[in-house]
């Protein structure tokens, strides 16, 4: 084929590329659509057969000559093929672009392959079957173009499983036909949209007997659309799908998979792995477009140096950061840092089909000279900004917010548009409240202008801490799900962006710079809260320049007894147990919940580590450089005094164990065993738990009766159930976990954490039972909520019960005041989830403890758990 020259060369025939080619054809612009596979729309083509393709966001209009509505993969591809043929789009298939050189107005694309002209395939068999033979040819040809549009997406560069065995042949990164597998144990790794849709597709045909499990690294499903998440949980509730949040693979073997869960490793049968862990831009190819290469001496890990060709700074297409997941720098018109080369679609940071199609249309219009065309989402964004002070265009507002808010600095202008469609921005007058202490809420707030004051002392609102322009607040609710820990008011007229929890998690997952900024700020505030001692942010600047977040498996040690080391570890998520070797066996010393720190003994006395510290459950710790912490202590006598006090307390505990070792070795064993038992019973993730000393318990059941009387006749605890070690009994009563399993999947968001840490279920519960299934300790049950007791006259004259002295829980369904209305009666008789709420709002605290005549029932906080074990020893 002889050299061709066109005005626009479009690389990639996905939704963005097809839309661009269709627009070019409609405008009469000479163009050439280049696709390396033997068919168009390779991104959608690689979707599993029968997949339902969504047309989200629903509020965004479509601007393209190609039609698109939600529907089956085959239908979408068929419509696009029909229209591409009808319009006469100029396309080459089997044409892989190897490189792009030249400059604006005269680019040269080197193309490898047979480069056949595309023709509409026959509508038999797969409606989007192969177009022509010849793929794989080594022939290289040149195509010249005035402008280039890169629409190559990211699907060709999937994130790989980087664990032992991750390269075995039964690990795959795509699912073509879910019906091709039968009677297999299949694990899908990754619970974004692609992973969920693959898992559901494998279950769609009831004749196939696959056992399907899906793993998600976190507890949140922030990368997936709401309908997909709901469908996944529906399949789980029907018993067809196993969903494992907070789980990641650690070892792949033939026929088996080992994973790390929140509670430790687990090994199960696995015949096939489908890894859908996202993808990254093909950075080497994109950066190399029109780049100048120079030789530079590079040193490898072994210290050997060699000459290597690298891109000369300031040439080629630049990216927003060095992170693997970063995207190219683009202008509002999608133009890259190489004039004349435009980037659209998923490679621009917009993975949704409707966004991609709009971009392909818009960029061709811009090249054609239509510089006044506004992006299709402009009216939607203008509506969000209309109440803000000052006259700015949508683009100016987006740049104002992006440049002023630290966590948004690394977001591209195009990503900002999608981000703001899912976020809110508001103007606050000086003194106006943003949120109140103890309000529920998990959104994140970012200050674009002005500042806020945080009321840190509820008894004295005048004691405040300022947060300035560019920073964030509300991160505690984002990370832990706890209610607002303080009241926040605008210190001056301020513009504040509110980001929903899912949007914030999505931002952190897709923009590494945003994640780094949120993490640093949250770490700084956590350290200030833990260390106190009058520290301010400036005091921690050196320490924060060298911190590290470590994810620790259950049972994994962060400190080993006898080792050298001076770093300090702060427990961010989860909990740790401290053990010491006594007489050749490990003995528990203490339990450390989230918010504790450890490691100060070696730092202060300069000796070796005196104990082993390991994770009770899957945890996160902040590792702080020992030398920088020592310098911080020397500059802050008050903090030094606190560290010395904590060290003295731990030394006393060591002395206690040593004394027990010599005179009461049996007591040491009992203490260690009781401590282990308590951790196994959920103490490791609890914030408050009910314990019963069976040496004092007389079996009167006053605790259960008091609980029932305080909760409409339904007791929240079962005294006899649960496990016992020695004379400590853990009944089935809620642990009020630091990160509650029950909250992970509550459709109406009916489960909350109160101001004292209690986890409770409100009246919006719909009785779905998800919380009951998710609780690993069996402390939630489904019950029909009895009616409120009527007043005395209603009971006396109309027989409405239960009446005085008659327990509500004995009021049978048959005696309910049914109305005859089917819907209202269904509401009266349906079951709801009930669990211990620590008698929140009831004067005097937990009724079970107050009603115990012998003091056998006690509720203890995390820091008291192992003290109880020690006293009993």
MITISE-118948 format. One line per 3 residues: number of its first residue (from 1); their letters; for each residue x, y, z of C-alpha. Coordinates in pm, whole numbers, plus 50000, padded with zeros to 5 digits. Last residue first. Example, Ala and Ser with C-alpha at 12.3 -4.5 7.8 and 13.67 -1.06 7.14 Angstrom:
<dobas>
2) SA) 51367:49894:50714 | 51230:49550:50780
</dobas>
This chain:
<dobas>
873) XXX) 49553:48534:58647 | 49212:48692:58687 | 49372:49031:58727
870) XXX) 49580:48979:58415 | 49283:48874:58203 | 49088:49181:58311
867) XXX) 49388:49399:58231 | 49385:49222:57895 | 49057:49379:57795
864) XXX) 49095:49716:57970 | 49257:49915:57687 | 48987:49798:57451
861) XXX) 48694:49909:57672 | 48517:49679:57918 | 48157:49597:58000
858) XXX) 48111:49400:58320 | 47865:49134:58429 | 47961:48940:58743
855) XXX) 47893:49236:58972 | 47684:49021:59206 | 47336:49173:59163
852) XXX) 47366:49224:58784 | 47096:49476:58684 | 47329:49772:58628
849) XXX) 47556:49567:58401 | 47275:49439:58181 | 47112:49784:58173
846) XXX) 47409:49942:57996 | 47448:50309:58095 | 47296:50496:58384
843) XXX) 47047:50700:58186 | 46932:50532:57862 | 47036:50723:57548
840) XXX) 47245:50437:57413 | 47168:50115:57595 | 47501:49972:57470
837) XXX) 47328:49928:57129 | 47307:49548:57145 | 47150:49398:56836
834) XXX) 46824:49387:56642 | 46759:49343:56271 | 46400:49386:56155
831) XXX) 46117:49145:56089 | 45792:49223:55914 | 45464:49201:56103
828) XXX) 45354:49564:56129 | 45484:49657:55783 | 45302:49361:55629
825) XXX) 44988:49477:55810 | 45019:49822:55654 | 45067:49679:55304
822) XXX) 44784:49426:55329 | 44529:49663:55482 | 44319:49451:55715
819) XXX) 44421:49671:56005 | 44611:49433:56230 | 44631:49531:56600
816) XXX) 44866:49243:56685 | 44712:48966:56891 | 44783:48691:56638
813) XXX) 45145:48802:56613 | 45184:48724:56981 | 45245:48967:57267
810) XXX) 45491:48771:57473 | 45780:48999:57369 | 45595:49301:57504
807) XXX) 45601:49169:57855 | 45267:49200:58041 | 45298:49388:58370
804) XXX) 45084:49674:58249 | 44933:49602:57910 | 45047:49442:57588
801) XXX) 44809:49528:57460 | 44501:49698:57328 | 44202:49568:57516
798) XXX) 43985:49867:57426 | 43879:50004:57764 | 44170:49908:57995
795) XXX) 44451:49884:57739 | 44364:50210:57568 | 44308:50375:57909
792) XXX) 44650:50264:58041 | 44852:50398:57748 | 44963:50156:57484
789) XXX) 45287:49956:57497 | 45476:49994:57172 | 45419:49711:56933
786) XXX) 45661:49420:56907 | 45945:49428:56651 | 45943:49106:56454
783) XXX) 46293:48970:56498 | 46602:48916:56286 | 46922:48843:56476
780) XXX) 47256:49011:56529 | 47521:48881:56773 | 47645:48587:56567
777) XXX) 48014:48673:56602 | 48121:48694:56237 | 47856:48958:56154
774) XXX) 47808:48965:55776 | 47504:48737:55762 | 47320:48928:56033
771) XXX) 47412:49258:55869 | 47275:49142:55534 | 46943:49037:55688
768) XXX) 46723:49238:55448 | 46497:49354:55733 | 46432:49701:55594
765) XXX) 46611:49894:55870 | 46506:50263:55858 | 46426:50248:56230
762) XXX) 46792:50276:56334 | 47054:50007:56394 | 47328:50077:56650
759) XXX) 47706:50064:56681 | 47820:50226:57006 | 48137:50436:56992
756) XXX) 48029:50686:57255 | 47905:50940:57000 | 47705:50679:56808
753) XXX) 47811:50460:56520 | 47553:50394:56251 | 47364:50111:56085
750) XXX) 47055:50203:55877 | 47242:50282:55556 | 46929:50178:55360
747) XXX) 47121:49907:55166 | 47340:49790:55459 | 47645:49616:55315
744) XXX) 47969:49689:55499 | 47804:49818:55818 | 47769:49469:55969
741) XXX) 48143:49403:55943 | 48204:49690:56186 | 48540:49868:56164
738) XXX) 48626:49941:56530 | 48388:49663:56629 | 48094:49731:56861
735) XXX) 48150:49388:57024 | 47777:49307:57019 | 47649:49056:57276
732) XXX) 47652:48680:57241 | 47809:48599:57577 | 48187:48605:57642
729) XXX) 48253:48403:57960 | 48559:48438:58184 | 48586:48159:58442
726) XXX) 48859:47953:58277 | 48767:48005:57914 | 48405:48043:57815
723) XXX) 48228:48066:57480 | 47898:48214:57365 | 47541:48129:57452
720) XXX) 47426:48121:57813 | 47386:48495:57855 | 47206:48561:57527
717) XXX) 47205:48933:57460 | 46989:49188:57281 | 46676:49108:57478
714) XXX) 46349:49191:57306 | 46077:49326:57536 | 46059:49671:57383
711) XXX) 46430:49733:57438 | 46499:49840:57799 | 46283:49568:57949
708) XXX) 46457:49311:57729 | 46804:49421:57842 | 46696:49414:58204
705) XXX) 46558:49062:58160 | 46879:48941:57993 | 47100:49085:58271
702) XXX) 46866:48962:58544 | 46925:48609:58416 | 46956:48482:58777
699) XXX) 47238:48245:58684 | 47444:48307:58998 | 47743:48471:58820
696) XXX) 48036:48550:59050 | 48278:48269:58961 | 48133:48286:58609
693) XXX) 48282:48631:58553 | 48076:48764:58265 | 48225:48982:57988
690) XXX) 48039:49233:57770 | 48246:49403:57501 | 48336:49756:57394
687) XXX) 48565:49876:57114 | 48610:49537:56950 | 48856:49442:56675
684) XXX) 49099:49225:56868 | 48837:49138:57129 | 48664:48926:56868
681) XXX) 48650:48597:57053 | 49000:48496:56940 | 49143:48800:57122
678) XXX) 48970:48698:57444 | 49098:48342:57416 | 49454:48458:57361
675) XXX) 49435:48675:57674 | 49287:48387:57874 | 49569:48159:57761
672) XXX) 49841:48411:57844 | 49696:48483:58187 | 49653:48112:58258
669) XXX) 50010:48034:58154 | 50143:48314:58372 | 49926:48194:58658
666) XXX) 50076:47846:58628 | 50426:47993:58651 | 50337:48151:58984
663) XXX) 50658:48218:59174 | 50941:48280:58928 | 50744:48351:58612
660) XXX) 50487:48558:58799 | 50764:48795:58905 | 50893:48821:58550
657) XXX) 50540:48889:58424 | 50490:49167:58680 | 50830:49313:58594
654) XXX) 50733:49326:58227 | 50410:49503:58322 | 50610:49753:58528
651) XXX) 50834:49813:58225 | 50525:49884:58018 | 50410:50149:58265
648) XXX) 50758:50304:58274 | 50767:50323:57894 | 50432:50501:57890
645) XXX) 50559:50754:58143 | 50881:50807:57945 | 50683:50866:57625
642) XXX) 50465:51123:57803 | 50767:51303:57948 | 50929:51318:57604
639) XXX) 50608:51470:57464 | 50623:51745:57727 | 50995:51797:57667
636) XXX) 50939:51872:57296 | 51258:51942:57096 | 51433:51632:57231
633) XXX) 51125:51423:57156 | 51116:51543:56795 | 51487:51459:56752
630) XXX) 51421:51109:56883 | 51125:51076:56642 | 51352:51174:56353
627) XXX) 51604:50909:56453 | 51333:50646:56496 | 51166:50697:56158
624) XXX) 50791:50658:56198 | 50603:50350:56074 | 50229:50404:56053
621) XXX) 50042:50079:56104 | 49761:49908:55917 | 49589:49592:56036
618) XXX) 49463:49244:55947 | 49376:49100:56287 | 49571:49046:56610
615) XXX) 49876:49196:56442 | 50211:49123:56606 | 50436:49291:56862
612) XXX) 50725:49089:57001 | 50890:49207:57320 | 51206:49366:57466
609) XXX) 51342:49516:57144 | 51713:49578:57183 | 51857:49858:57391
606) XXX) 51881:50232:57329 | 51687:50327:57641 | 51450:50577:57476
603) XXX) 51407:50432:57126 | 51411:50072:57250 | 51124:50148:57490
600) XXX) 50931:50369:57246 | 50836:50088:57012 | 50458:50106:57039
597) XXX) 50175:50347:56957 | 49803:50327:57021 | 49520:50479:56811
594) XXX) 49386:50141:56695 | 49389:49896:56985 | 49701:49766:57163
591) XXX) 49666:49453:57380 | 49919:49373:57648 | 50178:49132:57783
588) XXX) 50076:48799:57634 | 50320:48517:57703 | 50511:48332:57433
585) XXX) 50684:48012:57547 | 51047:47927:57617 | 51043:48015:57984
582) XXX) 50899:48357:57914 | 50914:48491:57559 | 50727:48818:57548
579) XXX) 50409:48907:57366 | 50238:49230:57264 | 49908:49206:57077
576) XXX) 49814:49443:56797 | 49495:49603:56668 | 49312:49706:56352
573) XXX) 49361:50035:56167 | 49612:50315:56230 | 49836:50155:56490
570) XXX) 50135:50385:56537 | 50479:50222:56514 | 50797:50393:56637
567) XXX) 51133:50309:56479 | 51430:50230:56702 | 51554:49892:56586
564) XXX) 51768:49603:56700 | 51592:49271:56732 | 51566:49075:57057
561) XXX) 51187:49046:57058 | 51045:49097:56710 | 50856:49413:56609
558) XXX) 50603:49444:56324 | 50501:49080:56357 | 50248:48908:56130
555) XXX) 49965:48718:56303 | 49690:48882:56097 | 49860:49042:55797
552) XXX) 50015:49387:55826 | 49966:49675:55585 | 50242:49929:55639
549) XXX) 50205:50305:55587 | 50547:50470:55582 | 50671:50795:55733
546) XXX) 50976:50989:55612 | 50871:51347:55535 | 50608:51315:55806
543) XXX) 50871:51306:56080 | 51035:51625:55951 | 50702:51813:55930
540) XXX) 50573:51694:56268 | 50643:52007:56473 | 50492:52226:56199
537) XXX) 50155:52055:56245 | 50130:52155:56611 | 50223:51965:56926
534) XXX) 50088:52072:57264 | 50154:51736:57428 | 49894:51564:57203
531) XXX) 50071:51242:57088 | 49760:51054:56976 | 49558:51346:56837
528) XXX) 49858:51511:56670 | 49959:51173:56525 | 49610:51115:56384
525) XXX) 49605:51466:56240 | 49934:51413:56057 | 49830:51070:55933
522) XXX) 49502:51208:55795 | 49685:51489:55615 | 49946:51255:55471
519) XXX) 49686:50999:55360 | 49463:51257:55193 | 49760:51405:55001
516) XXX) 49902:51066:54897 | 49560:50946:54780 | 49510:51262:54576
513) XXX) 49855:51224:54418 | 49776:50862:54326 | 49464:50960:54128
510) XXX) 49242:50660:54045 | 49199:50492:54385 | 49204:50817:54584
507) XXX) 48942:50972:54358 | 48726:50658:54376 | 48750:50662:54756
504) XXX) 48650:51029:54761 | 48363:50968:54519 | 48238:50677:54732
501) XXX) 48258:50885:55050 | 48077:51180:54896 | 48286:51491:54831
498) XXX) 48180:51827:54973 | 48366:52123:54821 | 48394:52437:55033
495) XXX) 48395:52803:54932 | 48450:53025:55235 | 48342:53355:55392
492) XXX) 48536:53357:55715 | 48595:53119:56006 | 48340:52877:55860
489) XXX) 48223:52641:56131 | 48317:52283:56221 | 48170:52096:56517
486) XXX) 48379:51800:56627 | 48411:51423:56602 | 48161:51379:56322
483) XXX) 48012:51033:56345 | 48239:50731:56285 | 48269:50575:55939
480) XXX) 48638:50508:56002 | 48821:50648:55698 | 48572:50899:55558
477) XXX) 48438:50995:55900 | 48791:51071:56015 | 48864:51259:55690
474) XXX) 48601:51523:55769 | 48847:51802:55694 | 49058:51901:55396
471) XXX) 49330:52154:55317 | 49365:52405:55036 | 49258:52711:55233
468) XXX) 49323:52686:55607 | 49209:52469:55893 | 49195:52651:56227
465) XXX) 49182:52478:56568 | 48926:52597:56821 | 48876:52653:57191
462) XXX) 48591:52907:57205 | 48337:52628:57187 | 48416:52533:57551
459) XXX) 48245:52220:57676 | 48258:52049:57335 | 48637:52106:57320
456) XXX) 48788:52065:56971 | 48570:52321:56795 | 48721:52312:56445
453) XXX) 48745:52653:56276 | 48720:52691:55899 | 48911:52876:55629
450) XXX) 48860:53085:55315 | 48890:52948:54965 | 48884:52601:54805
447) XXX) 48845:52421:55138 | 48791:52045:55092 | 48528:51839:55274
444) XXX) 48506:51457:55284 | 48179:51268:55320 | 48123:51007:55590
441) XXX) 47836:51159:55784 | 47637:51112:56102 | 47630:51423:56325
438) XXX) 47818:51368:56649 | 47967:51723:56648 | 47788:51956:56409
435) XXX) 47850:52018:56039 | 47940:52309:55810 | 47808:52567:56054
432) XXX) 47797:52933:55939 | 48020:53170:56133 | 48152:53347:55821
429) XXX) 47919:53272:55530 | 47951:52939:55351 | 47953:52904:54970
426) XXX) 47883:52552:54845 | 48031:52285:54621 | 47886:51940:54564
423) XXX) 48044:51627:54416 | 47959:51362:54154 | 47953:51598:53854
420) XXX) 48256:51765:54014 | 48471:51455:53973 | 48368:51404:53610
417) XXX) 48469:51758:53523 | 48784:51745:53732 | 48900:51437:53541
414) XXX) 48916:51654:53229 | 49118:51924:53400 | 49361:51654:53520
411) XXX) 49371:51572:53889 | 49710:51605:54058 | 49623:51929:54236
408) XXX) 49290:51790:54357 | 49407:51675:54703 | 49569:52015:54761
405) XXX) 49259:52223:54685 | 49334:52563:54527 | 49449:52450:54181
402) XXX) 49163:52210:54114 | 48893:52436:54261 | 49000:52742:54062
399) XXX) 49058:52528:53751 | 48704:52393:53767 | 48563:52738:53837
396) XXX) 48749:52885:53540 | 48629:52607:53310 | 48269:52661:53425
393) XXX) 48300:53036:53363 | 48364:53270:53651 | 48174:53567:53784
390) XXX) 48210:53590:54158 | 48019:53435:54445 | 47901:53073:54421
387) XXX) 47529:53002:54375 | 47562:52927:54001 | 47842:52673:54041
384) XXX) 47639:52350:54052 | 47406:52466:53772 | 47708:52558:53560
381) XXX) 47832:52201:53605 | 47518:52053:53452 | 47515:52315:53174
378) XXX) 47883:52239:53093 | 47840:51860:53070 | 47817:51865:52689
375) XXX) 48155:52032:52655 | 48120:52378:52499 | 48162:52437:52126
372) XXX) 48307:52787:52065 | 48629:52664:51906 | 48454:52508:51606
369) XXX) 48757:52514:51378 | 48754:52164:51230 | 49011:52056:51490
366) XXX) 48765:52166:51760 | 48476:51976:51600 | 48700:51670:51579
363) XXX) 48781:51707:51949 | 48415:51741:52046 | 48290:51426:51871
360) XXX) 48560:51200:52016 | 48507:51358:52358 | 48132:51297:52353
357) XXX) 48185:50933:52264 | 48430:50884:52550 | 48202:51045:52808
354) XXX) 47915:50819:52698 | 48135:50512:52718 | 48262:50574:53072
351) XXX) 48639:50541:53126 | 48725:50913:53134 | 49089:50951:53240
348) XXX) 49224:51075:52906 | 49339:50722:52813 | 48981:50608:52882
345) XXX) 48855:50824:52597 | 49040:51105:52424 | 49399:51221:52364
342) XXX) 49490:51486:52107 | 49817:51523:51918 | 49845:51852:51727
339) XXX) 50070:52026:51976 | 50267:51774:52185 | 50176:51859:52547
336) XXX) 49843:51688:52479 | 49530:51846:52332 | 49202:51730:52488
333) XXX) 49031:52070:52428 | 49046:52156:52800 | 49422:52098:52765
330) XXX) 49574:51761:52849 | 49851:51620:53070 | 49858:51244:53015
327) XXX) 49718:51010:53282 | 49868:50868:53603 | 49814:50502:53703
324) XXX) 50185:50415:53697 | 50270:50714:53915 | 50532:50953:53772
321) XXX) 50288:51242:53761 | 50049:51437:53533 | 50194:51278:53220
318) XXX) 50393:51443:52940 | 50365:51357:52571 | 50703:51371:52401
315) XXX) 50973:51632:52460 | 51029:51860:52756 | 51278:51631:52924
312) XXX) 51474:51413:52676 | 51331:51064:52673 | 51574:50792:52773
309) XXX) 51808:50567:52580 | 52026:50365:52814 | 52398:50358:52880
306) XXX) 52496:50119:53156 | 52585:50124:53524 | 52596:49833:53764
303) XXX) 52506:49902:54126 | 52306:49583:54170 | 51978:49775:54169
300) XXX) 52056:49933:53830 | 52252:50251:53757 | 52164:50449:53441
297) XXX) 52401:50648:53221 | 52200:50850:52969 | 52164:50832:52594
294) XXX) 51914:51074:52443 | 51571:51022:52290 | 51361:51303:52146
291) XXX) 50989:51242:52178 | 50730:51273:51902 | 50518:50999:52069
288) XXX) 50745:50818:52315 | 50543:50921:52619 | 50237:50748:52471
285) XXX) 50419:50425:52381 | 50595:50393:52717 | 50282:50489:52911
282) XXX) 50038:50229:52788 | 49783:50372:53039 | 49708:50150:53340
279) XXX) 49460:49871:53397 | 49211:49748:53652 | 49230:49453:53885
276) XXX) 49017:49214:53682 | 49200:48884:53743 | 48999:48579:53639
273) XXX) 49140:48285:53833 | 49057:47923:53746 | 49048:47588:53925
270) XXX) 49037:47730:54279 | 48994:47524:54595 | 49046:47711:54919
267) XXX) 49323:47844:55142 | 49268:48113:55407 | 49525:48343:55567
264) XXX) 49437:48575:55856 | 49139:48748:56013 | 49102:49038:55769
261) XXX) 49168:48800:55487 | 49491:48708:55311 | 49429:48461:55030
258) XXX) 49561:48119:54932 | 49434:47976:54603 | 49422:47611:54502
255) XXX) 49385:47393:54193 | 49737:47454:54064 | 49881:47697:54315
252) XXX) 49845:48074:54352 | 49970:48241:54670 | 49887:48575:54836
249) XXX) 49551:48678:54693 | 49372:48975:54853 | 49078:49003:55093
246) XXX) 48916:49301:55261 | 48585:49195:55106 | 48510:48829:55022
243) XXX) 48187:48780:54826 | 48073:48420:54768 | 47814:48388:54493
240) XXX) 47504:48174:54439 | 47372:48169:54795 | 47073:48391:54716
237) XXX) 47221:48658:54944 | 47544:48648:54743 | 47359:48691:54415
234) XXX) 47173:48990:54563 | 47505:49127:54687 | 47646:49121:54335
231) XXX) 47331:49272:54184 | 47344:49559:54433 | 47711:49624:54356
228) XXX) 47639:49622:53981 | 47346:49862:54022 | 47563:50103:54226
225) XXX) 47847:50128:53975 | 48181:49977:54075 | 48514:50135:54174
222) XXX) 48399:50230:54525 | 48319:49876:54639 | 48421:49936:54998
219) XXX) 48564:49680:55242 | 48896:49682:55058 | 49095:49434:54848
216) XXX) 48786:49282:54688 | 48766:48912:54608 | 48489:48737:54412
213) XXX) 48404:48368:54453 | 48223:48147:54201 | 48134:47778:54226
210) XXX) 48031:47677:53874 | 47751:47432:53808 | 47623:47542:53468
207) XXX) 47257:47466:53396 | 47151:47784:53578 | 47318:48000:53307
204) XXX) 47381:48342:53463 | 47635:48236:53724 | 47954:48295:53523
201) XXX) 47805:48623:53401 | 47761:48740:53761 | 48132:48693:53833
198) XXX) 48236:48860:53507 | 48003:49154:53571 | 48144:49196:53921
195) XXX) 48503:49189:53795 | 48440:49432:53510 | 48249:49680:53728
192) XXX) 48514:49683:53999 | 48534:49392:54239 | 48885:49259:54173
189) XXX) 49005:48899:54170 | 48740:48664:54030 | 48778:48313:54167
186) XXX) 48642:48013:53977 | 48572:47665:54119 | 48471:47478:53807
183) XXX) 48170:47263:53717 | 48122:47439:53383 | 48315:47697:53185
180) XXX) 48251:47814:52828 | 47922:47975:52927 | 48101:48283:53062
177) XXX) 48237:48357:52712 | 48521:48604:52665 | 48645:48655:53019
174) XXX) 48971:48850:53034 | 49280:48867:53251 | 49356:48496:53292
171) XXX) 49527:48286:53560 | 49495:47912:53481 | 49830:47920:53297
168) XXX) 50039:48006:53605 | 50190:48357:53608 | 50049:48459:53947
165) XXX) 50214:48156:54106 | 50386:48367:54373 | 50211:48705:54382
162) XXX) 50220:48997:54137 | 49886:48949:53968 | 49898:49180:53668
159) XXX) 49739:49520:53611 | 49598:49521:53259 | 49770:49705:52969
156) XXX) 49557:49636:52660 | 49249:49769:52840 | 49399:50118:52869
153) XXX) 49228:50315:52594 | 49372:50360:52244 | 49189:50678:52148
150) XXX) 49490:50885:52039 | 49379:51154:51793 | 49647:51271:51549
147) XXX) 49651:51587:51337 | 49811:51675:51004 | 49853:51310:50907
144) XXX) 50108:51093:50730 | 50082:50714:50716 | 50391:50495:50692
141) XXX) 50413:50121:50633 | 50566:49826:50817 | 50503:49466:50699
138) XXX) 50546:49215:50980 | 50205:49058:50917 | 50031:48933:51230
135) XXX) 49677:48991:51120 | 49619:48892:50757 | 49268:48769:50751
132) XXX) 48968:48994:50745 | 48677:49115:50950 | 48660:48886:51252
129) XXX) 48314:48850:51412 | 48085:49116:51551 | 47748:48954:51506
126) XXX) 47902:48629:51637 | 47745:48364:51419 | 47607:48529:51109
123) XXX) 47568:48898:51036 | 47853:48911:50785 | 48123:49159:50871
120) XXX) 48094:49528:50769 | 48412:49613:50584 | 48741:49746:50718
117) XXX) 49024:49809:50476 | 49309:49569:50552 | 49630:49687:50721
114) XXX) 49838:49369:50686 | 50040:49466:50992 | 50276:49731:51130
111) XXX) 50204:50103:51104 | 50459:50381:51141 | 50272:50708:51190
108) XXX) 50432:51026:51053 | 50297:51361:51169 | 50300:51671:50948
105) XXX) 50067:51952:51056 | 50180:51952:51417 | 50514:51775:51434
102) XXX) 50695:51461:51330 | 50700:51119:51492 | 50441:50861:51595
99) XXX) 50543:50502:51665 | 50438:50138:51635 | 50076:50182:51527
96) XXX) 49924:49837:51478 | 49706:49798:51169 | 49517:49467:51149
93) XXX) 49214:49687:51073 | 49211:50000:50859 | 48919:50242:50872
90) XXX) 48758:50506:50652 | 48404:50548:50785 | 48147:50499:50507
87) XXX) 47857:50643:50704 | 47642:50333:50650 | 47930:50094:50724
84) XXX) 48019:50270:51051 | 47646:50288:51129 | 47588:49916:51084
81) XXX) 47904:49826:51276 | 47799:50056:51561 | 47450:49904:51574
78) XXX) 47591:49549:51577 | 47840:49631:51851 | 47566:49770:52076
75) XXX) 47336:49472:52009 | 47611:49216:52076 | 47713:49380:52404
72) XXX) 47356:49377:52532 | 47184:49705:52599 | 47213:50062:52726
69) XXX) 47177:50311:52445 | 47429:50440:52195 | 47392:50587:51848
66) XXX) 47698:50710:51661 | 47683:51070:51534 | 47785:51182:51881
63) XXX) 47678:51411:52167 | 47517:51203:52440 | 47348:51391:52725
60) XXX) 47476:51334:53081 | 47209:51274:53348 | 47222:50896:53297
57) XXX) 47591:50874:53379 | 47590:50603:53252 | 47482:50408:52947
54) XXX) 47543:50055:53075 | 47646:49759:52859 | 47473:49434:52959
51) XXX) 47714:49148:52894 | 47582:48870:52667 | 47928:48758:52563
48) XXX) 48202:48888:52791 | 48345:49228:52703 | 48637:49201:52464
45) XXX) 48430:49338:52174 | 48352:49644:52386 | 48721:49739:52402
42) XXX) 48789:49613:52048 | 48538:49851:51893 | 48628:49759:51535
39) XXX) 48752:49421:51416 | 49077:49252:51306 | 49281:49401:51591
36) XXX) 49536:49683:51554 | 49276:49949:51472 | 49358:50264:51272
33) XXX) 49081:50508:51175 | 49186:50722:50876 | 49058:51070:50808
30) XXX) 48978:51319:50535 | 48731:51566:50678 | 48387:51574:50513
27) XXX) 48210:51697:50826 | 48001:51380:50855 | 48312:51167:50796
24) XXX) 48505:51351:51067 | 48214:51306:51309 | 48198:50934:51241
21) XXX) 48575:50901:51287 | 48564:51084:51622 | 48273:50870:51746
18) XXX) 48455:50555:51641 | 48770:50666:51822 | 48590:50757:52145
15) XXX) 48373:50442:52155 | 48667:50213:52072 | 48838:50225:51733
12) XXX) 49197:50309:51829 | 49439:50551:51665 | 49262:50827:51472
9) XXX) 49465:50992:51193 | 49323:51331:51093 | 49401:51539:50784
6) XXX) 49501:51245:50574 | 49813:51139:50387 | 49863:50788:50259
3) XXX) 50187:50616:50156 | 50139:50338:49904 | 50000:50000:50000
</dobas>
